[in-house]
Amino acid sequence: MTSPATTTPHVALVTGANKGVGNAIARQLAAQGITVFLGARNEERGRKAAAELSAEGHDVRFVHLDVTDGTTAGLAAQRIEEESGRLDILVNNAGMSTPWHTPSQTPTDDVRQSFETNVLGVITVTNAMLPLLRRSQAARIVNISSVIGSLTAAAENHDPTGVFSDGEFPNTLGYPVSKAALNAVTIMYANELRAEGILVNAVSPNWVPTDATHHTGLLTLEQGVVLPVRMATLPDGGPTGTYTCSDDTGKGLTLPW
Ligand SMILES: NC(=O)c1ccc[n+]([C@@H]2O[C@H](COP(=O)([O-])OP(=O)(O)OC[C@H]3O[C@@H](n4cnc5c(N)ncnc54)[C@H](OP(=O)(O)O)[C@@H]3O)[C@@H](O)[C@H]2O)c1
């Protein structure tokens, strides 16, 4: 993880990048000279965010992408192909949560909505982008997960990141179960794509201030995205099929599945 990539990445797509974690990842990738396609489902918010990052001197291009809509994913792939010919980095960041209830009080539709975005959306976008990723010499896929998706942490009622106190690990269905499924999806893609040198990893930014967390957190947004960005720019032969979390040392923690 310390030596430079043998092939410098040039083109990245970050989903849900108009704000929050995705926006911070887009900024850090673009600051490395990478052309970033900034995916957003809302045109106005996406164009504004891309314009702000471009004004910082980066090559950031808005692309319309609602991860729950396969048509927009196909059109986004077509656009990236026309403008760049390939994709080196895919960051599946777009995510959502429904209100947290105990399992017995959770409406099935809340679980369905969480899966639509956090799991099926990742599959839709990944499959749309894979032909372009396969044209890269060093393709990387980062799925933005959460410690809340750790089944081990749930079973032990213990959060290895220390965000939740012992005995208070969230016991709810929609968001945690969707992130656990995302972790499973990450392993499956990592296994399929390992032989092609495409590295696929699940990474949590830890707990960082965004709209989703009502701007509370343990790390700053910038600290939280250092590890996702590192996993997006891994050198050849780097790890694949891993599940890690940002920490305040910058090194990152390995999470139990
Ligand atoms: N913040 C944390 O502490 C934390 C911790 C662990 C994991 N995460 C993960 O980090 C990722 C980003 O979260 P965040 O904290 O940055 O939340 P956020 O501020 O609410 O941002 C979520 C982003 O996802 C986009 N999005 C939602 N549904 C989408 C869809 N169907 N298609 C395209 N984009 C969609 C949102 O777009 P709109 O603006 O249009 O709604 C927004 O850009 C999520 O996967 C989340 O689970 C965050």
PDBQT file of the ligand as one rigid body, heavy atoms in Angstrom, charges set to zero:
ROOT
HETATM    1  N1  LIG A 301     -21.351   9.995   7.319  1.00  0.00    +0.000 N 
HETATM    2  C1  LIG A 301     -20.935   8.913   7.992  1.00  0.00    +0.000 C 
HETATM    3  O1  LIG A 301     -20.540   8.974   9.164  1.00  0.00    +0.000 OA
HETATM    4  C2  LIG A 301     -20.931   7.572   7.303  1.00  0.00    +0.000 A 
HETATM    5  C3  LIG A 301     -20.511   6.474   8.043  1.00  0.00    +0.000 A 
HETATM    6  C4  LIG A 301     -20.465   5.227   7.417  1.00  0.00    +0.000 A 
HETATM    7  C5  LIG A 301     -20.818   5.114   6.087  1.00  0.00    +0.000 A 
HETATM    8  N2  LIG A 301     -21.245   6.218   5.398  1.00  0.00    +0.000 N 
HETATM    9  C6  LIG A 301     -21.615   6.017   3.995  1.00  0.00    +0.000 C 
HETATM   10  O2  LIG A 301     -21.084   7.061   3.195  1.00  0.00    +0.000 OA
HETATM   11  C7  LIG A 301     -21.908   7.229   2.032  1.00  0.00    +0.000 C 
HETATM   12  C8  LIG A 301     -22.259   8.690   1.887  1.00  0.00    +0.000 C 
HETATM   13  O3  LIG A 301     -22.985   9.091   3.035  1.00  0.00    +0.000 OA
HETATM   14  P1  LIG A 301     -22.978  10.596   3.580  1.00  0.00    +0.000 P 
HETATM   15  O4  LIG A 301     -22.759  10.532   5.035  1.00  0.00    +0.000 OA
HETATM   16  O5  LIG A 301     -22.110  11.433   2.724  1.00  0.00    +0.000 OA
HETATM   17  O6  LIG A 301     -24.518  10.952   3.362  1.00  0.00    +0.000 OA
HETATM   18  P2  LIG A 301     -25.221  12.187   2.642  1.00  0.00    +0.000 P 
HETATM   19  O7  LIG A 301     -24.566  13.446   3.015  1.00  0.00    +0.000 OA
HETATM   20  O8  LIG A 301     -26.678  11.985   2.919  1.00  0.00    +0.000 OA
HETATM   21  O9  LIG A 301     -24.942  11.928   1.090  1.00  0.00    +0.000 OA
HETATM   22  C9  LIG A 301     -25.511  10.850   0.425  1.00  0.00    +0.000 C 
HETATM   23  C10 LIG A 301     -25.272  11.032  -1.056  1.00  0.00    +0.000 C 
HETATM   24  O10 LIG A 301     -25.843   9.905  -1.737  1.00  0.00    +0.000 OA
HETATM   25  C11 LIG A 301     -26.701  10.406  -2.733  1.00  0.00    +0.000 C 
HETATM   26  N3  LIG A 301     -27.740   9.462  -3.093  1.00  0.00    +0.000 N 
HETATM   27  C12 LIG A 301     -28.680   8.885  -2.315  1.00  0.00    +0.000 A 
HETATM   28  N4  LIG A 301     -29.461   8.097  -3.053  1.00  0.00    +0.000 NA
HETATM   29  C13 LIG A 301     -28.994   8.158  -4.332  1.00  0.00    +0.000 A 
HETATM   30  C14 LIG A 301     -29.373   7.570  -5.546  1.00  0.00    +0.000 A 
HETATM   31  N5  LIG A 301     -30.431   6.749  -5.638  1.00  0.00    +0.000 N 
HETATM   32  N6  LIG A 301     -28.647   7.835  -6.655  1.00  0.00    +0.000 NA
HETATM   33  C15 LIG A 301     -27.591   8.683  -6.600  1.00  0.00    +0.000 A 
HETATM   34  N7  LIG A 301     -27.200   9.290  -5.487  1.00  0.00    +0.000 NA
HETATM   35  C16 LIG A 301     -27.897   9.033  -4.359  1.00  0.00    +0.000 A 
HETATM   36  C17 LIG A 301     -27.248  11.699  -2.179  1.00  0.00    +0.000 C 
HETATM   37  O11 LIG A 301     -27.831  12.493  -3.202  1.00  0.00    +0.000 OA
HETATM   38  P3  LIG A 301     -28.931  13.648  -2.881  1.00  0.00    +0.000 P 
HETATM   39  O12 LIG A 301     -28.166  14.862  -2.437  1.00  0.00    +0.000 OA
HETATM   40  O13 LIG A 301     -29.615  13.813  -4.194  1.00  0.00    +0.000 OA
HETATM   41  O14 LIG A 301     -29.830  13.120  -1.798  1.00  0.00    +0.000 OA
HETATM   42  C18 LIG A 301     -25.967  12.279  -1.621  1.00  0.00    +0.000 C 
HETATM   43  O15 LIG A 301     -25.179  12.832  -2.635  1.00  0.00    +0.000 OA
HETATM   44  C19 LIG A 301     -23.124   6.323   2.238  1.00  0.00    +0.000 C 
HETATM   45  O16 LIG A 301     -22.940   5.121   1.532  1.00  0.00    +0.000 OA
HETATM   46  C20 LIG A 301     -23.111   6.074   3.742  1.00  0.00    +0.000 C 
HETATM   47  O17 LIG A 301     -23.737   4.867   4.080  1.00  0.00    +0.000 OA
HETATM   48  C21 LIG A 301     -21.305   7.443   5.976  1.00  0.00    +0.000 A 
ENDROOT
TORSDOF 0
